[in-house]
Amino acid sequence: MEFNNLLATVWGDYILRYFTEGNIILIILAGCSILAMTIFFERFFFLRKSETDTNTLLISLRKAIQEKNIVEAVHICEDTGGAVSHIVKAGLLRHERPRDEIESGMETAGANEIARLEKNAKILSVLSHITPLIGLLGTVLGFIQAFSEMRASGLMDISTTRVGEAMEYALVTTAAGLVVAIPTIVAYNYLIGRVKNLVLEIQTTASEVVDYLTLEQGPS
């Protein structure tokens, strides 16, 4: 326990020293990390709110449509909420129109809902690609500083401490870039996977509702 506390204290002092020395690269990477976490949690809770129990929704809608109670079906969608319900509602509001018009209305609503689901997710992809490059930039700057110290001091008077600090800074920025990038790209792929599952549910549910509506219309 004492060793762990000592390690945490030393590591905390180590990170704090780098930031207090005004290392702009690490400050930028910290900002990217905060931005990535903010976007991930915002999208995570938004997607969870957008999810719907489609089986229960379809059972309720089928009963209402079979009873030709479209108003009740619309109320069910409004009470249920979520991306799927919003799209189904768009189709229900066109229930007296031909099948292609119902599908067109749902496609338009679906495009809007998918855009909302994917909002800001691309920023995570961008961050996962640029943070290693920012870390690499810090590495290059650190090596430049190290070689500059060597050139200015001369071979006989090289300050190993200053050169070592420059090299250490170069490696720390690379590590920091990767530390930010790796969880960010994992978070991005997780969110995209959730969105794809929702899109599949949207397509399946919308297709079934269209079948319910056109069946109740009877042959054209």
SULJO-V334223 format. One record per residue. RES is the residue in three letters. PSI is psi in radians with two decimals (NA if undefined). Layout:
res: <RES;RES>
psi: <PSI;PSI>
//
This chain:
res: <MET;GLU;PHE;ASN;ASN;LEU;LEU;ALA;THR;VAL;TRP;GLY;ASP;TYR;ILE;LEU;ARG;TYR;PHE;THR;GLU;GLY;ASN;ILE;ILE;LEU;ILE;ILE;LEU;ALA;GLY;CYS;SER;ILE;LEU;ALA;MET;THR;ILE;PHE;PHE;GLU;ARG;PHE;PHE;PHE;LEU;ARG;LYS;SER;GLU;THR;ASP;THR;ASN;THR;LEU;LEU;ILE;SER;LEU;ARG;LYS;ALA;ILE;GLN;GLU;LYS;ASN;ILE;VAL;GLU;ALA;VAL;HIS;ILE;CYS;GLU;ASP;THR;GLY;GLY;ALA;VAL;SER;HIS;ILE;VAL;LYS;ALA;GLY;LEU;LEU;ARG;HIS;GLU;ARG;PRO;ARG;ASP;GLU;ILE;GLU;SER;GLY;MET;GLU;THR;ALA;GLY;ALA;ASN;GLU;ILE;ALA;ARG;LEU;GLU;LYS;ASN;ALA;LYS;ILE;LEU;SER;VAL;LEU;SER;HIS;ILE;THR;PRO;LEU;ILE;GLY;LEU;LEU;GLY;THR;VAL;LEU;GLY;PHE;ILE;GLN;ALA;PHE;SER;GLU;MET;ARG;ALA;SER;GLY;LEU;MET;ASP;ILE;SER;THR;THR;ARG;VAL;GLY;GLU;ALA;MET;GLU;TYR;ALA;LEU;VAL;THR;THR;ALA;ALA;GLY;LEU;VAL;VAL;ALA;ILE;PRO;THR;ILE;VAL;ALA;TYR;ASN;TYR;LEU;ILE;GLY;ARG;VAL;LYS;ASN;LEU;VAL;LEU;GLU;ILE;GLN;THR;THR;ALA;SER;GLU;VAL;VAL;ASP;TYR;LEU;THR;LEU;GLU;GLN;GLY;PRO;SER>
psi: <-0.79;-0.66;-0.73;-0.72;-0.72;-0.73;-0.76;-0.69;-0.79;-0.79;-0.70;-0.78;-0.63;-0.84;-0.75;-0.67;-0.69;-0.72;-0.69;-0.34;0.01;0.59;1.77;-0.59;-0.80;-0.59;-0.73;-0.76;-0.65;-0.70;-0.73;-0.69;-0.77;-0.75;-0.76;-0.77;-0.69;-0.81;-0.74;-0.87;-0.62;-0.78;-0.67;-0.88;-0.56;-0.76;-0.68;-0.66;-0.51;-0.25;2.60;2.56;1.60;-0.56;-0.83;-0.70;-0.79;-0.67;-0.79;-0.73;-0.71;-0.74;-0.79;-0.72;-0.71;-0.55;0.07;0.57;1.33;-0.61;-0.75;-0.69;-0.71;-0.72;-0.64;-0.77;-0.75;-0.69;-0.60;-0.79;-3.13;2.88;-0.77;-0.78;-0.67;-0.69;-0.74;-0.69;-0.70;-0.63;-0.68;-0.62;-0.22;0.47;-0.42;-0.06;2.94;2.83;-0.74;-0.57;-0.63;-0.80;-0.67;-0.73;-0.71;-0.65;-0.72;-0.82;-0.66;-0.71;-0.71;-0.73;-0.72;-0.67;-0.67;-0.66;-0.63;-0.05;2.30;-0.17;-0.60;-0.46;-0.65;-0.69;-0.76;-0.79;-0.67;-0.42;-0.58;-0.44;-0.67;-0.59;-0.65;-0.73;-0.69;-0.64;-0.74;-0.65;-0.80;-0.77;-0.65;-0.73;-0.67;-0.75;-0.72;-0.81;-0.52;-0.68;-0.72;-0.76;-0.69;-0.58;-0.51;2.77;-0.52;-0.42;0.51;2.27;1.79;-0.50;-0.85;-0.71;-0.74;-0.69;-0.71;-0.74;-0.68;-0.77;-0.71;-0.77;-0.62;-0.71;-0.66;-0.83;-0.73;-0.70;-0.72;-0.65;-0.62;-0.73;-0.74;-0.94;-0.49;-0.76;-0.56;-0.78;-0.72;-0.83;-0.59;-0.81;-0.73;-0.65;-0.72;-0.73;-0.75;-0.69;-0.69;-0.71;-0.71;-0.74;-0.70;-0.83;-0.77;-0.82;-0.76;-0.71;-0.73;-0.69;-0.69;-0.72;-0.73;-0.83;-0.78;-0.52;-0.69;-0.45;-0.49;3.06;2.44;NA>
//
